[in-house]
Structure formats: structure tokens, C-alpha cells
């Protein structure tokens, strides 16, 4: 979301003068066509590959990572922690501008729950160690583009449980689950945490899919081909 009028106009100026516009999903391609009348090409993001093989203990049952703002629905993560008292949830996220009061409310709420660890803001590269320790990644947002956090999770063998599913990837590729409401989400989380075989099968599919479609070398080749054409 671009809040400042100046920044929106600069964005639109660049869009209309670009030789190639890259979109990360069919949904984004549709938005560009509907709102700006512009065509775009589908190019995946490049995932940052882990430097070493993951040998971390999976001591985090559920990981939530996002900026603390209304559209990310952080209160739902806290509700899920209450619904799953026997499972540990780690929550990472700083206060987005204008949502400082919401951040304080989330922080205070989390302190009352024994099975949740609220970490606040953590630098991007330091967050990867938490993904490596997680069994499941949780997304409660009501709107997203293509979250980089999904790639951070999948490349580290972590299935995603999310209301939002970019281009139906999670459902069709079995990279996690896409529940319809909070109760089903709690049920999915509990089921996957209790079923190591299913969770690990999803994790293997997730990592394989990301390596095939989001590795830096493959994305670089795609850009090179487009620029040459």
C-alpha cells in the first residue's frame, strides 16, 4: 500500500514508462490490467537460499511473522494460541507506522498467555533462524501480495497455514492448508502438529517446489531472457 500521493505518482510514472512490468502472481497481473490498463509478465521472486543445511531443533510449533497492523490480523494469532494451549507459538513483528497503539495491545495480550512468545521487531536476516526452528508457519492476513515469508518458510521445510493462498499454490501443490475460518485453522494446526508424517510430506513438497521455481539461478535466467527479447 502506497500512502503518500507523491509516492503513488512516482510509482505510476515508472509503471507507464517501463519496458517490462513483472508481476508475481496472476492476481497481480489482473490488478495491473484492471487499474492501469497495463500488461505484465509473470516472474517469480528469487528466494534467498539457506547458507547451511538446517540442523536446528524444531522447538517452535507455530511461527507468525508480520508487521503489526490491522490487515495482518495479529489478534487472530493470539486467539489461536488460546485455542491451542498445548502448543507453543512465537510471534514476530514490529509496529507499523500509525499502529503503535495496536502493537502495545498485542504485546500486553501476549504477556497473559503462557504458550506464546512475543518477540517484537527482529531484523529480516535474523528471522530466518526462527523459520529453521518452526514446524508450521501461520499467516492470518486478510490481504497480501505474495508474502516473502512464504518462501522463507518453504525453503526451510515449513508448511504454511494461511487464509490467503496466492494463485491457489498452497492448496493445489499441497504446501500447507488454506482454512476457511479461525476454527478450521486451529483444527488444521493441531492436526498437522500431531501428524508428523503428513507435515513432513508437505514440507518436502514445499522445499522442492521453491527450489524448482524460485531459485536465484532460474529467476536470473528468466530475467536475462526477457531483457534480451
ROKOL-787769 format. One line per field, with one value per residue: residue number from 1; z negated, x, y negated of N, C-alpha, C, O in turn; chain. Coordinates in pm, whole numbers. Each point is the difference from the previous one (the first is absolute). Layout:
// ROKOL-787769
nr c(NUM:...)
n.Z c(Z:...)
n.X c(X:...)
n.Y c(Y:...)
ca.Z c(Z:...)
ca.X c(X:...)
ca.Y c(Y:...)
c.Z c(Z:...)
c.X c(X:...)
c.Y c(Y:...)
o.Z c(Z:...)
o.X c(X:...)
o.Y c(Y:...)
kette c(A:...)
END
This chain:
// ROKOL-787769
nr c(1:2:3:4:5:6:7:8:9:10:11:12:13:14:15:16:17:18:19:20:21:22:23:24:25:26:27:28:29:30:31:32:33:34:35:36:37:38:39:40:41:42:43:44:45:46:47:48:49:50:51:52:53:54:55:56:57:58:59:60:61:62:63:64:65:66:67:68:69:70:71:72:73:74:75:76:77:78:79:80:81:82:83:84:85:86:87:88:89:90:91:92:93:94:95:96:97:98:99:100:101:102:103:104:105:106:107:108:109:110:111:112:113:114:115:116:117:118:119:120:121:122:123:124:125:126:127:128:129:130:131:132:133:134:135:136:137:138:139:140:141:142:143:144:145:146:147:148:149:150:151:152:153:154:155:156:157:158:159:160:161:162:163:164:165:166:167:168:169:170:171:172:173:174:175:176:177:178:179:180:181:182:183:184:185:186:187:188:189:190:191:192:193:194:195:196:197:198:199:200:201:202:203:204:205:206:207:208:209:210:211:212:213:214:215:216:217:218:219:220:221:222:223:224:225:226:227:228:229)
n.Z c(0:178:-173:26:-58:-164:-211:-95:-81:-205:-175:-67:-137:-216:-140:-54:-177:-124:-14:-203:62:-176:92:-194:107:-13:-204:-46:63:-142:-174:36:3:-187:-113:82:-44:-206:182:-46:-97:91:-189:39:-194:-46:35:-195:155:-66:-174:-158:4:90:-142:112:-206:45:-38:225:-182:-143:225:-158:220:-158:192:-153:98:16:154:-153:-43:-50:33:222:56:-26:168:176:-25:46:217:2:-144:140:75:65:-124:203:-162:223:-139:193:-135:64:182:-196:5:-8:80:223:87:-24:160:198:22:17:203:146:-51:124:178:-104:113:-130:209:-168:218:66:-42:202:-70:171:17:-114:156:135:-130:31:171:-32:-103:192:-145:-138:214:-156:119:-108:120:-22:-71:207:-52:-21:-138:-43:-115:161:108:-100:33:168:17:-130:210:101:-95:193:-189:181:-107:-62:178:-60:83:-194:-39:-132:77:140:-106:-65:45:24:-144:89:-197:-67:-145:-123:26:185:-13:-122:109:133:-94:-72:151:71:-137:57:163:-154:-42:-122:-224:-94:-35:-172:-198:-26:-64:-221:-145:-22:-129:-222:-95:-29:-189:-168:112:-167:-60:-146:-219:-107:-54:-194:-199:-74:-93:-218:-154:-37:-152)
n.X c(84:-114:142:220:-101:109:-34:-183:17:92:-137:-143:93:34:-175:-59:136:-151:219:94:-189:129:-66:-83:-135:-95:38:204:31:-87:129:171:-55:-26:187:110:-128:60:130:-74:197:-56:-5:86:-110:141:5:-65:156:-124:54:-157:134:-205:111:-105:50:-99:134:17:-128:-10:7:42:-47:28:-50:102:-132:-103:103:135:-131:108:-161:5:156:-59:-113:123:95:-136:2:181:-168:-95:-106:196:-55:84:19:-27:89:68:82:-194:111:32:188:58:-162:-15:145:-52:-137:88:99:-138:-79:139:1:-176:130:-112:-194:-7:80:-34:12:-216:68:-44:209:-22:180:-57:-99:164:114:-93:70:201:-69:-26:-174:-54:-68:37:-176:52:189:-37:205:-14:217:211:-145:101:-158:-135:56:-55:-216:-107:69:-161:-70:-34:-94:-117:12:-120:-20:198:-135:210:-164:-91:133:-76:-161:37:88:-201:-66:-189:-24:-190:95:-171:82:-94:-222:-86:-32:-173:-196:-36:-60:-210:-157:-3:-121:-216:-24:105:-118:-190:17:38:-193:-136:57:-53:-211:-38:77:-114:-185:30:40:-191:-110:107:35:145:80:-126:20:180:-17:-107:101:133:-105:-60:158:38:-150)
n.Y c(118:-81:-19:31:-194:-111:74:-93:-210:-14:38:-160:-151:56:-23:-208:4:108:46:-20:106:-54:194:-76:-144:204:85:82:214:153:54:140:218:121:55:179:179:70:-23:206:-40:197:-123:201:28:-168:222:-85:32:175:-134:5:182:25:-137:-166:-74:197:-177:-16:-16:-173:8:-154:-4:-158:-103:-128:155:-199:-130:-94:-174:-192:-156:-40:-152:-215:-97:-64:-201:-171:-59:-134:35:147:-184:88:-180:38:-154:16:-153:-90:-159:95:-69:-105:124:-217:-134:-26:-147:-217:-80:-58:-200:-177:-50:-99:-217:-62:-40:163:-7:-182:32:-145:56:1:-209:86:-47:-144:-134:-182:-128:-74:-142:-203:-128:-95:-186:-113:-2:-172:3:-157:74:-192:-2:-220:-65:85:-27:-74:100:-195:-113:-82:-191:-194:-51:-101:-213:-89:27:-196:180:-9:-120:55:-198:-89:-24:-51:-130:-67:-177:-167:-138:-173:-177:-76:-213:118:-171:88:-48:133:149:-164:-3:-95:-223:-76:-8:-178:-194:-30:-56:-213:-129:22:-154:124:186:-8:3:197:110:-50:88:217:47:-17:154:192:-8:10:198:114:-49:101:191:-37:200:115:-49:82:217:38:-34:166:175:-18:35:218:73)
ca.Z c(0:9:-69:39:137:80:30:96:132:47:35:126:104:35:65:138:82:-9:114:-49:-135:-55:-102:-73:-2:94:-68:22:142:16:-59:90:119:-35:-55:81:140:41:5:-77:17:-128:-41:-142:-81:-29:-141:-57:-42:-126:22:-46:-21:-126:-104:-120:-62:31:-132:13:66:95:14:66:29:81:-66:-81:55:0:108:-29:-100:-102:-110:32:-45:-144:-21:31:-113:-106:42:5:-118:-14:106:-14:113:-4:79:31:80:-55:16:122:-26:-21:-73:-124:-106:24:-42:-146:-39:31:-94:-132:11:8:-132:-84:50:-37:112:110:-20:88:16:52:127:16:136:99:10:-127:-9:65:-98:-58:100:-4:-121:-3:63:90:11:-5:56:-29:74:87:134:19:137:-13:-117:0:-114:47:56:-113:-67:87:30:-123:-29:-93:66:-32:-26:32:64:133:80:129:118:-47:-6:-120:12:114:-12:-133:-71:-129:8:15:-73:35:-115:-111:-61:88:-8:-123:22:92:-72:-96:74:60:-107:-54:108:53:136:95:-4:65:144:49:-9:110:123:-2:34:139:87:-4:68:144:59:-58:-25:64:133:95:17:77:140:51:25:112:122:27:38:134:98)
ca.X c(-84:78:-84:24:-40:123:54:-91:23:129:-23:-75:91:89:-76:-40:120:83:-1:-54:-58:-3:-100:36:-112:-105:-81:65:-15:-136:-8:67:-85:-127:16:88:-8:135:34:119:46:11:136:7:107:111:9:135:27:75:143:40:-111:-67:13:-62:-111:-130:-58:-109:-112:-65:69:-73:91:-63:-12:-120:-97:-134:-26:70:-86:83:-80:-36:109:-16:-117:40:81:-95:-72:96:82:109:97:75:-7:93:-56:103:-50:12:-115:-7:-30:-142:-60:75:-94:-31:118:-2:-109:43:107:-60:-81:90:60:-94:-9:122:53:38:118:-10:138:10:71:128:50:-39:91:-3:-126:14:29:-128:-62:69:-41:-146:-68:-101:-6:-139:-32:-139:-35:-117:43:145:46:57:86:133:6:-35:121:89:-48:5:137:50:-84:-107:-129:-68:-144:-33:-127:32:70:31:-24:-36:120:4:-98:22:132:6:112:-58:-146:-68:-127:-101:-28:94:-17:65:144:47:-6:109:127:9:12:133:99:-12:24:133:18:-66:70:130:-26:-26:124:87:-58:18:139:23:-66:71:127:-25:-65:42:143:57:54:-111:-62:94:-10:-126:19:93:-73:-93:74:52:-110)
ca.Y c(-118:-123:-97:-139:-34:-14:132:65:-57:50:140:2:-51:109:107:-32:-17:120:91:127:-4:135:29:121:93:-35:-102:-129:-32:-50:-133:-94:-16:-66:-135:-85:38:38:141:34:138:70:35:31:-56:91:30:3:138:13:16:134:94:-25:103:-54:72:-62:-24:-97:68:-90:-129:-110:-111:-104:-130:-10:-97:59:95:126:64:67:53:138:86:14:86:137:46:35:120:110:-28:96:-22:-126:-92:-113:-110:-99:-111:-134:-88:-80:-141:-26:111:16:39:140:77:8:90:137:33:22:121:115:22:74:137:72:78:-89:-84:-117:-46:-135:-15:69:-23:101:115:74:73:130:105:41:88:128:71:11:114:-56:-146:-47:-132:-34:-122:5:-41:8:10:135:-20:58:92:135:59:25:121:118:41:62:117:-38:-23:-127:3:-139:-33:-52:99:-64:84:136:82:84:108:89:63:62:-63:-38:2:-129:12:-99:-86:15:132:97:-26:62:144:35:-13:110:127:10:12:135:96:-31:51:-92:-129:14:15:-136:-76:43:-54:-145:-33:40:-98:-128:15:10:-118:-128:-6:-120:26:13:-132:-82:42:-52:-143:-16:31:-108:-120:21:-4)
c.Z c(0:-55:51:147:90:42:98:140:59:45:135:116:47:73:148:92:-2:127:-38:-140:-48:-106:-61:-10:106:-58:23:146:27:-55:92:124:-33:-41:90:149:56:-2:-81:29:-138:-25:-150:-70:-13:-151:-44:-58:-133:28:-39:-15:-138:-95:-130:-53:30:-133:0:74:112:0:76:19:91:-71:-80:54:18:105:-19:-106:-107:-117:27:-44:-150:-34:25:-111:-116:32:-1:-117:-16:105:-10:128:-23:99:18:86:-72:26:132:-35:-9:-79:-131:-115:14:-46:-152:-50:23:-100:-138:-3:-6:-135:-91:40:-23:118:120:-40:102:7:42:132:-3:144:91:-4:-129:-16:56:-99:-67:96:-6:-121:-3:65:101:1:14:61:-20:78:80:142:6:149:17:-114:15:-113:40:54:-110:-73:87:25:-121:-48:-98:78:-51:-22:10:57:144:75:139:117:-37:-9:-117:16:110:-11:-134:-78:-140:10:10:-69:34:-116:-114:-63:84:-2:-125:15:91:-70:-95:71:55:-106:-60:103:68:146:103:7:73:150:63:3:116:134:10:41:145:97:6:74:151:61:-50:-27:76:142:104:25:81:148:64:33:121:133:38:48:140:106:16)
c.X c(88:-86:15:-36:122:54:-88:26:135:-12:-71:87:93:-71:-22:121:92:-11:-62:-54:-12:-109:32:-114:-101:-92:60:-11:-138:-16:64:-85:-125:17:83:-8:133:18:127:38:18:145:-2:109:111:8:146:25:74:147:47:-125:-60:15:-64:-109:-129:-75:-108:-114:-57:75:-88:97:-70:12:-130:-86:-131:-17:72:-73:79:-79:-42:109:-10:-120:35:87:-89:-74:90:98:120:109:60:-8:99:-48:106:-60:15:-125:9:-39:-151:-70:74:-91:-38:116:0:-108:38:105:-56:-84:89:61:-90:-11:132:65:38:120:-5:137:11:74:135:47:-25:92:3:-127:15:28:-128:-78:64:-41:-150:-49:-103:12:-145:-12:-148:-50:-128:33:152:31:48:100:135:15:-40:124:102:-38:24:143:63:-91:-112:-129:-66:-149:-48:-140:22:85:29:-11:-25:120:-2:-90:37:133:19:123:-41:-151:-55:-136:-96:-32:95:-9:68:151:60:5:114:135:20:24:141:110:0:37:133:16:-61:73:133:-13:-26:129:94:-50:26:142:31:-61:76:133:-17:-46:51:150:60:49:-111:-68:90:-6:-128:11:91:-71:-95:73:58:-108:-54)
c.Y c(-124:-114:-142:-22:-8:136:76:-49:45:145:11:-49:110:112:-28:-18:122:83:134:-23:144:10:135:101:-42:-107:-139:-42:-58:-140:-105:-27:-80:-145:-92:31:46:151:25:145:61:39:27:-82:102:20:-5:138:1:29:140:86:-22:119:-45:93:-75:-21:-109:69:-86:-133:-97:-115:-99:-134:-3:-114:73:109:133:82:77:56:145:98:24:89:146:58:41:129:124:-12:94:-17:-140:-82:-114:-105:-108:-110:-133:-81:-75:-143:-22:108:30:45:147:89:19:95:146:45:32:127:123:33:84:148:73:72:-86:-83:-113:-65:-146:-1:71:-25:120:122:81:84:141:113:49:89:139:84:30:129:-49:-152:-42:-138:-27:-121:18:-45:4:-15:144:-11:68:101:142:70:31:129:123:47:69:113:-31:-22:-127:26:-144:-13:-42:101:-59:97:146:94:97:121:98:77:72:-47:-44:14:-141:10:-114:-95:36:139:108:-19:65:152:46:-4:118:133:17:13:140:108:-33:42:-93:-133:7:22:-135:-82:35:-54:-150:-37:34:-101:-131:10:3:-131:-135:-9:-120:24:11:-134:-92:34:-53:-148:-23:24:-114:-126:13:-12:-141)
o.Z c(-84:60:9:86:113:115:85:95:120:100:85:111:120:95:84:122:58:57:81:-85:63:-86:66:-54:49:73:31:29:77:60:19:48:75:37:-3:81:120:-85:-10:57:-97:78:-78:64:16:-76:76:-97:-22:92:60:-7:-98:29:-105:76:-9:-34:-106:117:112:-106:104:-97:111:-120:41:-25:0:-30:65:-22:-19:-64:-95:-44:-48:-92:-73:-33:-69:-89:-1:22:-74:7:-35:109:-105:116:-97:100:-120:74:23:-100:88:-34:-48:-84:-100:-59:-49:-95:-84:-51:-64:-97:-71:-30:-95:-69:40:-6:110:-113:120:-100:-14:74:-97:92:-44:-9:3:-79:-41:22:-42:-41:13:1:-92:93:106:-99:79:-31:43:-26:43:90:-96:84:17:20:26:9:-60:-29:3:-44:-45:3:12:-119:-88:78:-110:81:-82:72:87:-53:85:7:77:15:15:-29:-22:46:-23:-51:-67:72:-38:67:44:23:12:-38:-54:5:8:-46:-26:16:-4:-42:-11:23:-51:-36:100:78:99:108:75:77:107:95:58:84:109:84:69:99:107:75:74:114:60:-65:110:86:111:114:84:85:117:107:83:97:117:93:74:114:79)
o.X c(90:-102:-99:34:-2:38:51:2:10:60:39:-10:22:54:20:-17:108:-109:-69:67:-66:-12:52:18:5:-54:-72:-19:-15:-69:-56:-8:-38:-81:-19:58:26:-53:86:-78:33:60:-42:94:-22:0:89:-64:89:34:94:-112:72:-46:23:-66:-5:-92:-51:16:-18:27:-55:62:-41:29:-100:28:-5:-56:-35:34:-19:43:-19:-31:24:6:-44:-10:29:-30:-49:120:93:94:-68:23:-1:-28:56:-66:-26:-89:95:-68:-75:-117:2:40:-8:-23:25:21:-26:-5:42:4:-29:24:47:-65:106:118:19:11:14:50:106:-2:74:-81:0:-49:28:-4:-72:-43:-7:-64:-70:17:-48:62:-16:37:-76:77:-84:-110:-33:-83:67:-90:-81:110:6:80:48:24:66:87:61:25:101:-3:-29:-8:29:-65:38:-48:-84:98:-89:72:33:-14:35:39:-3:11:102:79:73:-49:66:-100:42:-52:81:102:67:76:105:94:62:82:107:83:58:101:102:26:3:62:65:21:35:86:53:25:62:79:28:21:66:63:17:35:83:34:-31:44:-45:-18:15:-37:-49:6:-1:-42:-27:21:-10:-47:6:27:-92)
o.Y c(-12:-36:-73:82:48:20:75:78:24:40:79:53:18:57:87:-9:-3:12:63:-59:83:-87:89:109:-113:-83:-94:-118:-95:-83:-108:-114:-89:-85:-122:-72:-14:71:-88:76:-68:73:-86:-45:120:-97:39:40:-83:75:53:-51:-20:111:60:72:-122:74:-36:35:47:-57:33:-44:34:-4:60:-118:123:106:98:116:120:96:77:111:111:81:89:118:98:80:113:-22:-32:80:-96:52:-64:31:-51:28:-10:42:-75:-24:41:-14:113:81:71:105:110:75:86:113:96:75:96:117:63:78:-49:33:52:-47:24:-53:-60:99:-12:12:115:113:120:93:92:113:115:96:101:122:66:52:61:-62:57:-90:79:-48:111:12:-39:6:92:-52:120:94:96:118:103:75:97:120:69:32:81:-95:-47:67:-84:87:25:52:1:100:90:121:118:113:122:113:65:79:-73:87:-97:27:-107:-109:91:57:88:98:62:64:103:90:61:79:108:67:45:115:-71:-71:-34:-54:-92:-43:-31:-74:-89:-44:-51:-87:-77:-37:-58:-91:-52:-30:-103:-95:-30:-86:-51:-31:-76:-89:-39:-44:-87:-73:-37:-67:-98:-39:-22)
kette c(A:A:A:A:A:A:A:A:A:A:A:A:A:A:A:A:A:A:A:A:A:A:A:A:A:A:A:A:A:A:A:A:A:A:A:A:A:A:A:A:A:A:A:A:A:A:A:A:A:A:A:A:A:A:A:A:A:A:A:A:A:A:A:A:A:A:A:A:A:A:A:A:A:A:A:A:A:A:A:A:A:A:A:A:A:A:A:A:A:A:A:A:A:A:A:A:A:A:A:A:A:A:A:A:A:A:A:A:A:A:A:A:A:A:A:A:A:A:A:A:A:A:A:A:A:A:A:A:A:A:A:A:A:A:A:A:A:A:A:A:A:A:A:A:A:A:A:A:A:A:A:A:A:A:A:A:A:A:A:A:A:A:A:A:A:A:A:A:A:A:A:A:A:A:A:A:A:A:A:A:A:A:A:A:A:A:A:A:A:A:A:A:A:A:A:A:A:A:A:A:A:A:A:A:A:A:A:A:A:A:A:A:A:A:A:A:A:A:A:A:A:A:A:A:A:A:A:A:A)
END
